[in-house]
């Protein structure tokens, strides 16, 4: 039985502020039962849908629900198409591959649902992507959730291995560097090996134009291009550019027509079920309404809110799960849906409904996301415990004219989140002084309920970040002042543009991570990873016991960081080139006004640079440096040799020393020395050295997109098990700070001595990790959490 909820009080500037439970009866409910008590779905339908929801959460890299499994259908169909299209231009092959999948895939229609569509052959399944990473898919084949039959899946993996993004990129790197990168130790694994991706689909063009209009636009461009090619005199230096453009436009047409046909297959299915199988008159009527919507969406512009929600959902499935895997749920949903809310709820000109009906619709959307399975690599299943994937939408902020962007859709989304209580999608709220109090109250209520969202982001900082990045646009067409107000979180922390063009289309643009805590650990050990990979992880920069001054340690860390960040960015940019050549996204391209205008693939076009790269565990490393400087170099209370012994002993037998390091000053506690050193650490090394790198889009690579984010993130994201004992913590916690999830402890002997499977005795990289996670070392923090 859990503890009871009590009234909370907070003393602030001489005032005592009380936070009573919303319902006084909550004080009598055990804490471990409060979640179920607080949920209050708005209708009986959404209550039933939540009770039936097929969660696909993972823990320690394994799926929690035994019914969850990988499907083979997409693997099979994409392979058939690849074999059948040899010799055709690559963009056309990719479009025909998407068409073959959509034309032949199994459709899923669930009882009670109004928003329809799924991305695998069974609602308990999720697709895999052999064209991305052969290692990520291979790892699934030896599990209880492998696609069936396994023999066919293995043959597909073998076929794709030479054609995969991973194989195409690997040859440009030293095998030693690759082995280091595959540990997911000092850096997040290369995108070409993990298959991890993110995208910000231009939902606006689908809802505003419809795909039929996009097809006509591409056909118009092709006709104009061919007319230009036929003009006299012929100039090959310009005329040959039309060849690739025409291929891209044709691919957009093929992909868009395929999506329309797929949506209309859903319409036909709903109509068949309604006319021949459904016995409930109300559900029969509803199925016929869904059929009408799917017949028109996303082929035509949305006219009402139901249209918009269904069209947006189809677009999400294609962009994030069928054309290619991509994490995220990036959209400014309240602004995106406002015109359709106005039509249906306020004007009642099409698909009339009440505000409460909108809340139910959003609840259903949240449950669709909660059922959405992603075939991520093991490393990411471990990084995101308790979730299907990173699904984050953005609300609030300001409009292009500077006015408050909050509206009744904002409130409906927040109310639905509070009522249905699902972990996904998470919500980012862009806070501005202009935001209306009514909406801020909903934000407060969600946070008070302990949902973990919305996270609050500074609207003005995000706007300025967009304008700053726009300065580096190679096309000279970065974000305008008005467009900069239309920013969303691409994934969990960093903002990027949303809208009809200039949004981020691939994670090789902005994304991925570097782990300063681990880099500090190997810096102390001459670049050697003793606690996890048992291998040389970076250049030899000297042993810490030989450093004569703190400056020696500082500069050694700089060299290790330079090596790691340069390799990480090089991996992203090589991936980007290979994506441009072999992994085109014709449907995403068809939605982007820039791609449509220029005849370019979405991977290739970058009008707005967004070169963010996240240092995770920044504050852990920073606090550790403060403790080392104070206790070893300034006060000389301990020697570096003593510290190294204590760390490798996991502090056992060194309790007084451990407490001294734990009590050393921390960032954010008004200690000038600590704050000054960590600020310098960020500006001089983390941001300074990272910013010396230029990415594919021509802009500098910058740490995250908000300076303080790099301090916060270390308290959020587990780098799992790769770091040994630290200056303030033992090795036995999986998360770098205990604010993520409680996890098992593992024996110190295994952690410190055997970074390999106890069953097979073979070492394994973290991306294609051992199936027995307790066999490999546990993650530890490098320093204590700020008080």
N, C-alpha and C positions, 0 to 999 in steps of 0.2 A: 504494500500500500504506500503510495507516494505521500509526500508532505502536502499539507493543505496550503492553499493560496491565501496569503495575508495581505492586508492593505499596506502599500508601500509609501514611504515618505522620503522626501529629499530636502535637505537644508541647502539653500542657495542664496548667497548674499544676504544672510540674516533672516530669510523667509523660509518657512516650512511649507513645502508643497506636497499635497496628498494625491496619491494615485489609487483611488478605490477601484475595485473590480467593477466592470460595467454592470454586472448583475450581482447584487449582494450574495445571492445563493452560491456564487462561485467559491466563496470562502469555505464552504463545507464540502467541496468536491476535491478528491485527491488530485494532486498535480498530474499524475500519469494518466488520469482520465479526462483531463480538462480539454484536450484537443478535440475529442469526440463530442464533448459537451458544447464547445463553442461553435462547431460547424452548424450551419443553418441554411441548407440549400433553399433557394427561393421557391422551388416547386417540387412536387412529388416526382416528376420526371427526372430532374437533376439529382435528387436523392437516390433514385434507382440507378442512374448512370454512374454515380460515384461508387455505390455499393458493388457494381459490376466492373469497375475500372480495372483494366489489365495493366498494372504497374510493371515497369521494366527497370526498376532500380537495381543498382549493383553495390556490392560491398566487398572490399578486398579483391576487386577484379572479377568477382563471380556474381551472377544474377541471383537475386534473393528469391524470386518466384521460380519454382522448378518447371513450370509450364512454359516459360519463355525459351525460345530457341531461334536460331538463325534460319532464314528461309533460303532456298536454293533458286527460286524462280528468276529473280533478277540476274543472278550470276549466269544462269543458263541462257536467258534471252539475250543478254548483252554479248555473250560469247558467240552465239549463233549469228548475230548481226555483224560482229567483227569479222568473222570468217567469210561471211557472204559479201562483204563490201571491199575486199582487197582491191587496190588499184584506184579507188575513188579518192578525191581530195579529203583530207582529214576532217575539216568541218562538216562535210557531207556525211562522212562515216559516223561521226558523233551524232548528227541529227537522225540518221537512219537507225542508229542504235537505240536512241530514245523512242523513236517511232515503233520499233519492233517490241520494245518492252511495253509501251502503252497499249499497243494493239492486241497484245497476247496475254497480258497479266490478268490474274484473277482479281475480280472486284469484291470488295467487302462491304456489306450493308448490315449494320447492327440494329437491333431492336431499340426503339425509343429515340435514336439519334436524329437530329435535324441537319446538322452539318455532316456531309458524307464524304467518304474517300479515305483510303488507307494505302500504304506504300509497300505492302508485302501481301503474300497470298493467304495469310491467316492473321487475325488480330493479336495472336500471341507471338508472332514472328517479326523479324526485322531483316532487312536486306544486307548483303555484303557487297564489297566493291573491289574485285580482284584487279581492276585496271589502276587502282591507286597503290596499295602496298601489299606485296605478296606475303610479307611477314605477318602483317596484321590479320589477314585472312587465314593463313596457315595455322595460326595459334588457335583459331576456333575449331579446327578439325579434330583435335584430340580431346575435346570436351564433351560433356553430356548435352550441351546445347548446340552441337555441330549441325550444319545443314545436312539434310538427308536426300539421297544416299551419300555417304561420305566418300565413297569411291569416285562418284561423279564430281563432287566438289573438289577432290584432290586433282582430278584430271583438269578441271577448269583452272585451278591455281597454277598447275604446271604449264598450261597453255599460255597464261597471261604473264608468267614471270618475266620473259624477255621484253614484253610490251608494256609492262607496268611503269607507272611514274617512278617508282622506287628504282627499278633497274636502269631506266633511262638516265637517272641522275647520279647513281652511285659511281659510275665510271669517271666522273669529274673530281673525285675526292680520293685522297690517300686512304687506304684501308685502315690505317692506324687511327686517323681522325674519325672515320666512320664508326669504328668500334667504340671509341670514346663517346661519340654523340649518341649511339644507340643505348647507352647505359641510362639515359635520362637522369643524369647525376648533376653535372654543372650547368647543363642547358636542357630545355625541353627538347625531346627528340625531333630530328629533322622532319619537316612536313611530308617529304616524299616517303619516309619510312613509317610514319604513323598513319598517314591518310587523313589526318585531322584538318578540318577546313572551316571557314565561316564566310558568310555572304550576307549582303544587305540587298534583298531583291527590290527592284523598283515597282512596288505594288501599285503605285499611283497610275502608271500607264495602263495596267490591266483594268483597273476600276474605271478610269476616266475614258479610255479609248476602246477597250475590248480587243481581242486578238485578231478579229477580222480586219479591223482598221490597221493593225500593225502589219498584217500580211499585204494589204494593198499598198502600204508605204514601202515595203521591201520590194514589191513588184515594180513600183514606180521607179525606185532607185536603180533596179536592174535595167529597165528599159532606157533610162537616161544614160547609164554607163555604157551600154552597148551602142547607143547613138554617138557618144563621145568617141568610142573606139573606131567607129566607121568614118570619122571626119578626116579630111585631107588638109594638110599633110600629116602622116603618121609620125608620132614622136614616142619612141619606145621608153624613154626615160620617165615619161609620165603615163603613157597609155597602158603599160604593163601593170601598173598599180591596180587597174580595174579588175584584173583577173582574180586576185585574192578577195577583193571586195565583193565581186559577184558570187564567189563561192560562199562567202559568209552570209550574204543576203539570202541565197538559196537555202542554206542551212537553217536560217531563221524561219523561213516559210515552211519548210518541212516540219520543224519542231513545233511551230505554232499550230499548224493543221493537225498534227498528231495529238496535241493537248486538247484541242477542241473535240476531236473524235473520241478521245478518252473520257472527257466530261460527258459527252452525249451517250456513251456506253452506260454511265451511271444513270442518266435520265431514263434510258430504256429499261435498265434493271429495276428502277423504282416503279416504273409504270407497269412492268410485268408482275411484280410482287403485289402491287395495289389491285390490279385487275383480276389476278388469278389466285392469289394466296391469302391476302390479308382479309380477316373477318371483322376487325374492329372498324366501324364506319369512320370514326375520327382519325384513326391512323391511316386509313385508306385515302382520305381526303388530303392528309398531310403528305403522304408519299407522292400523290399526284402534283402537289405544290412543289415538292423537292424536284420532281422530274421536270417540271416547267423551268425551274431555276437552272438546273444543270443543262438543259437544252440551250439556254441562252448564255450561261456563264461558263467560262470566261470569254466566250466568243464576242459578246456584245458589252457595251458599257453597263455598269451597274446602275440601277435606277432606285433601288431601295436598300435598306440595311441587310435584309436577308440575302439579296443578291451579292452585296459587298462581302459579307462574311464567307459565303460559299466560294466566291471567286478568289478571295484572298487565301482560303484554305487550299484550294487546288494549286494555286501558285506556290504556296509554301511547300507542298509535297513535292512538286517538280524540282524546285530550286534547292531544297535541302535534303532530299532523300532519293529521288529517282534519276534525274539527270546526273547528279553527283551528290555525294554526302557532304553536308555542311552543317555545323553546329549553329546555334543561335536562333533567335526569334526577333531580329532587329527590325523595328518599325516604330513610327510615332503614331500609335494606334488611335489615340483620341482625335488627333488632327486628320488622320487618314479617313476615319469613319464618320466624322462630323457631318459632311454634306448629306450622307445617306441616312443618318439619324434624323437630321432636320427634315428630310423628305418623308420619312416613315412615321416619326413620332410627333413632330411639331406641325408640319404642313399636312401630313397624312395624304400626300399625293400619290404614293405608291407603297404597297405592302404596309398598310397602316398598322401601328402597334402602339403600346403604351411603354413607358419607361421600364416598368417591371418586366415586360417581355424582353427588353434589351438585356437586363440583368441575367435573365435565364439564358439568353443566347450566348452571352459571354461566359457564363458558367459551363455551358456545353463546350465552348471553344477550349476552355482551360482543361477540361477532362479529355478532349481529343489530344491535346499536347501531352497530358499525363500518360496517355496510352502509346505515345509515339516512341518507338524503339529505334535505337541507333547502333549500327554495327561498328562501334569504336574499337580501337586497339586496346589491349589490356592496360597499357599505361594510363589511358584516359578513363577507363572503367575504375581504376584505382584512385585516380585524382578526383573524380566526381562521385564520391560515395553517397548513397541515398538519393540519387537523382538519375533520370533517364539521360539527360544531356544538359548543356547550358542553354536554357531557353529564357531570354531576357527581353522584355519589351519596355519601351520608354513612354512616359507621360509627362504632361505639364509643360513648364517652361514658358517661352514667349513666342509670339508669331513674328513674321518677317518685318512687320511694322513696329515691333516692340511691345505690342499689347499682350495681355494675358492670354495664354493658349489653353487654359483650362476650360472645359465645357461639360455639358451633361454626360457626354460619353466618358470623359475622365472619371466622373463620379460612378457611372455604371460599372466600369472596369474595376474600380477599387471596391465597390460594394460586392460585386461578384466574387472577387478574390477573398474578401472577408467572410463571405457566406460559405463558399464551397471548400475553402481551406485546402488547397493543393499546393505542393511545393513548387510546381511549375505551371505556367511560366512565372519566373521572378519578375519584379517590376523595378524600374529605375524611375524616380521622380525628379525632374529638373526643377529645382527650387528657385523662384524669383520673388522679390519683394512685391511684384505685381500679382502674384497668384491669389485667387479669391479664397476667402476664409472657408467657405462651404467645402471646397475641395481639400483644403489643408486639414479639415476635420476628418475627412475620410482617410487621408494619409496617416494621421495620428491614430485613428481607430485600428487600422491594419497593423501598425507597429505595436500598439498596445496589446493586441491579441497575440503577440509573439510569433508572427508569421515569418519574420526575418526580412520582410520587404514592406513597403518600398525602401530601397536605399536612396539616400538623398544626395543629389549632385548639384553643384553650383552651376546654374544656367549660364551665367555670364562668362565663367571660365571656359565652358565648353564652346561657346560662341567665339571667344578669342582664339581658342585652339584651332578652330576651323579656318579662321582668317590667317593665322600664322602659317599653317600648313599650305594654304593656297598660294603663298609667295613662291613656293618651289615647284609649282606646276610646270611641267615641260611643255605643255600645250598652251600655257598662258590663260587657261580657262578654269582656274580654281574657284573655290567658293566665293560668291558675291556676299555683300553685307546681308542681303535678305536671305539667301540660301544658308548662311551660317547659323541662322536661328532654327534650322530644321535638322538638328543633330540628334542622333540616338546613340546609345551604347551598342557598339558592334557585337561585343560579347559581354563580359562581366564588368569591365572597368573603363575602357577607352572609347571616346566618342568618335563618330564618323558621320558623314552626311547621309541622309535619306532623301528620297525624292525620285524624280524622273530620270536623273542622270547624276554622275559623279560619285555614286556610292561605292563602297568597297565591295569587290566581287570575289576576292580570294584571300585566304589567310597568309599567303606569301607576300601580300601587301603589308598589312599590319597584323601583328599577333605574335604568339609564341612567348617564351619566357627564358630567363637566365636566373640562376640561383646563387646570389652572392654568399649565402651562408656556406654552401658547399665549396665555393671557390676559396673562401677563407680557410676552410679546413685543409684543402689540398695545398694552399699557400704555406701553411705551417709545416707541411710535410714534403717540401720540394716538388710539389705538383703531383704527389702520389696519393691515390685514393685507397687508404688502408682499411676503411670501415665498411666499404660496400663492394666496389668492383675489383679490388685487389689488383690494381694496374696503374700505370702512369697515366694520369688524366689530363695533364697539361705540361708546359715546358718546365725544365728544371731551373728553379729560381732560388735554390738554396734552402737549407733546413733552418727552421725557426731558432733552434738553439744556437746557431751561428750568427744570427742577426745582432749587430752591435747597437742598433738604435731602433726606435719606433719608425723612423723614416725608411729603414731597410725593409721592414715588414710592409709598410705602405706601398713602396715601389714594387715589391715582389707581388703583392696583390694586384697592382695595376697591370703587370705583365701577364699574370694568369687571366685577368679579366679581358685584356686585349685579345688574347688568344681565343677565349671562349666566345666573345661577342662577334668577332670577325668570322669565326666558323659558323656561328648561328645565322648571321645575316647572309653569308655566302650560300648556305643551304636554302634559305628562302628564295634568294634571287635565281639560283640555278633551277629550283623548282618552278619558278615563275616562267622562265624561258621554255621549259619542257611542257608546262601547262599550255602555253601559247601555241606550241607546235603540235601537241598530241592530245590535249585534254580540253578541247574547246567546249564552250557552254552556249550552244546556239539559242536555247530558250531564254536564258538570262540575258543574252545579247539582244534578243528581239525586244526585250522590255526596256532596255536602256536607250534613251534618246540619242546619246552620244554615239553608241555603237551603231544604232540604226542610221544615223546621219553619215557616219564615216565609213561604214561597211567594215567594222572591226569587231573582233571577238572580245568578249568581256574581260578575258584574262589579259589581253594585250593592251587595252586602252586604260590609261590612268590619267584622268584629268585633275583629280584632287588627291595629291599624295597623302598617305596616312601611315607613316612609317613607325608606328608605336611598337615597342618591344618591352615586355614587362619584366623588371627585376623583382623577383618574388623572394622573400626573406631578406629584403634590404635592411630592415630595422634589426633583424637578428644579427646580421653581420656587423652593422653599425654599433650596436650596443656591446658586442663582443670586443670590437676594437677599442671602445672607450674603457672597458674593464682591463684589457691588456695594457693599454697605455698607462692607466692609473696605477695598477697594482704591480706591474713588472718593470716598466721603464721609468715612471716618475717616482713612486714611493719605494720601489725595489723591495716590496714586502715578500714577493716570491720571485723565483727565477723561471725563465722560459722552460728549462729542463724539468722543473717541478710540474709546471702546467701540462707539458706534453705527457708526462707519466700519469698524471691525474686523469686526463682525458681518455687515455687508452685503458685506464682502469675503470672507466665509467664512473669516476669519482668515488668509488668504493675504497674506504680507508683514508679518504681525504676530505672529511666532512667540514672541518673548519675552513679549509681552503675553498671548498665549493660554496659555502655560505658567503664568504668574502666576495667572491666573484658575482654571486647572485645579487648581493646588496650593492654592487657598484652602481654609479649613476646611470640612468636610462633616458632615452629620448622622450621629450614631452613632459618632463617633470620639473621644468623651470630650473634646470641645472645648466648654467651658461657653458661650462666646458663640454658637457655631453652634447648639447644642442649645436654648438659651434663645430665640433669635430664631425658630427654626423651630417650636418649641412655641407661641410667641405667634402666629405666622403661622397655625397650625392653629386655635388656640382663638379668636383674635380675628376672623379673616377666614373661613377655610374652613369651620369649624364654626359660628362665631358668626353670620356673615351667612346661612349656609344655614339655620340653626335658626330664623331669624326668619320663615321661610315655613311656612305650614300647608297640608298637602295634603288631598285629598279625604276621607281617613279621620279628619281632625281632629287628627292628630299633627304634631309638628315634623318638618321634613325634616332628616335628619342625614347626615353624611358617612360612607359605608360603615356598618359595624356594629361595627367594632373600630377603635380609634384608630390603632394601629400599621399596620392594613391600608392606610391611606391613604399610609403611607410605603413599604410594600412594593410596592404595586401599580404604582408608576411604573416599577419594574424588570421588570414582567411584561408589560404590555400595550402593543403598538405603536399609536400614534395615527397611524401610517403616515407621511405625507409632508407634513404641514401646517405644520411649524415650521421656521423658518430656523435659521442658525447661532446657537450659544448662547455663554454665558460660558465654557464649558469644552469644547465639542465643535464639530466642523465639521458642515456640513449633510448630509453624504453618507450617513448611515445611515438606513435606513427605520424601525427601531425606536428608541424613545426611550432605551432602554438595550440593549446588545447581548446581552441574556440571552434574547431571544425566538427570532429566526431570522436567519440571514444572508440578505441580499437584495442585489439588484443595486445598483450605483451608477449615477447618472445625471449627465449633464453639468451643470456648475454654471450654464452659461448658461441652460439650460432651467429649472433649479430657480429661479433668481433672477428671471428676466425673463418667462417664458412659462408662467403657470399655465393653459394651455389646450392643446387637442389640436394637435399639429403638422400633422396631416393635414387636419382640418376647419377649424382656426383658430378654433373656437368654444369659449367658456368652458363649463364644465359643473359642476354641483354634484357633490359627492362621493357622494351617495346614488345618483344616476343617472349614474355616472361614465363618463368616456371609456373606450372599450374598449382603449385603448393606454396602460397604466399608466406606461410609461416616459416618456410625454409630459408628465407633470405632476410638480410638485416632490416631492422626497424629504423624509421626516420627519427631523428632527434632534433630539437631546436638548438641553435647556436647560442641563443641568449634568452633572457627572461622577457616576458610580456611587459610592456610599459604599465606602470601602476596608475 
